[in-house]
């Protein structure tokens, strides 16, 4: 009887370790997925910011050229 309990205890320990490894791997995969999602989101935000900056630069340049053209026509 004690031999059977010893064997079951060892098997239970191995089974518990296996379940722990599976749970930890699931957590690691979830964390990696969140990290990849954050990286993708930051790439999109940087791209949108770059497009906005290009638009602002074009608008500022056009305004400057109009002002220069207006100033030259009044001289």
JORAFEN-V937428 format. One record per backbone hydrogen bond with DSSP energy under -0.5 kcal/mol. CO is the residue of the C=O (numbers start at 0). NH is the residue of the N-H. Records with the same first field share a line. If there is no record, write none. Layout:
CO=NH + NH
//
This chain:
0=4
1=5
2=6
3=7
4=8
5=9
6=10
7=11
8=12
9=13
10=14
11=15
12=16
13=17
14=18
15=19
16=20
17=21
18=22
19=23
20=24
21=25
22=26
23=27
24=28
25=29
26=30
27=31
28=32
29=33
30=34
31=35
32=36
33=37
34=38
35=39
36=40
37=41
38=42
39=43
40=44
41=45
42=46
43=47
44=48
45=49
46=50
47=51
48=52
49=53
50=54
51=55
52=56
53=57
54=58
55=59
56=60
57=61
58=62
59=63
60=64
61=65
62=66
63=67
64=68
65=69
66=70
67=71
68=72
69=73
70=74
//
